[in-house]
Amino acid sequence: MRIVGEEHRWFVRDLWWTSRQSAEAQNSYEREREQRAEDARRREARRQELETASRERRKAWLASPAGQKAQRRRHEA
């Protein structure tokens, strides 16, 4: 807020100035944040792949004679 003549006026800055070091640090942080997000997406995709593969192996095993025999024993117990 500035006093111009006898009036109080509000001035809003359109442009903020910062040091080169601060700007570089912000850019570095943004790159690191994006890399962490990408790494998290990759980990989640890998986890889902492993989970799906595990489900498929279990389904195949349960369809096999050994899996059916093991299921019968579990139900009897």
C-alpha positions in Angstrom: 0.0 0.0 0.0 1.3 3.4 -0.9 0.2 6.9 -0.2 -0.1 8.9 -3.5 -1.1 12.5 -2.8 -3.8 12.1 -0.1 -5.0 8.7 -1.4 -4.0 5.3 -0.2 -3.4 3.0 -3.2 -2.7 -0.7 -3.4 0.0 -1.8 -5.9 0.2 -5.4 -7.0 3.5 -6.7 -8.5 3.1 -8.6 -11.8 6.6 -9.9 -11.6 8.5 -11.3 -8.7 12.3 -11.1 -8.7 14.4 -13.8 -7.1 18.1 -14.6 -7.0 19.7 -17.0 -9.5 20.5 -19.4 -6.7 16.9 -19.5 -5.6 15.6 -20.0 -9.1 18.1 -22.8 -9.8 17.2 -24.5 -6.4 13.5 -24.3 -7.3 14.2 -25.9 -10.7 16.3 -28.6 -9.2 13.6 -29.3 -6.6 10.9 -29.6 -9.4 13.1 -32.0 -11.4 13.7 -34.2 -8.3 10.0 -34.1 -7.4 9.0 -35.2 -10.9 11.6 -38.0 -10.8 10.3 -39.2 -7.4 6.7 -39.2 -8.8 7.9 -41.2 -11.9 9.8 -43.7 -9.7 6.6 -44.2 -7.6 4.6 -44.8 -10.7 7.1 -47.4 -11.9 7.2 -49.1 -8.5 3.4 -49.3 -8.5 3.3 -50.7 -12.0 5.9 -53.3 -11.1 4.0 -54.3 -8.0 0.8 -54.7 -10.0 2.7 -56.9 -12.6 4.0 -59.1 -9.8 0.6 -59.4 -8.2 -1.0 -60.3 -11.5 1.7 -62.9 -12.2 1.3 -64.4 -8.8 -2.5 -64.7 -9.2 -2.0 -66.4 -12.6 0.6 -68.9 -11.2 -1.8 -69.7 -8.3 -4.7 -70.2 -10.6 -2.6 -72.5 -12.8 -1.4 -74.4 -9.8 -4.9 -74.8 -8.4 -6.0 -76.2 -11.8 -3.2 -78.8 -11.7 -3.7 -82.3 -10.2 -1.3 -81.4 -7.3 -3.2 -78.2 -6.6 -6.6 -80.0 -6.6 -5.3 -82.6 -4.3 -4.0 -80.0 -1.9 -7.3 -78.2 -2.0 -9.1 -81.5 -1.1 -6.8 -82.0 1.8 -7.4 -78.5 3.1 -11.2 -78.9 2.9 -11.0 -82.3 4.7 -9.0 -80.8 7.5 
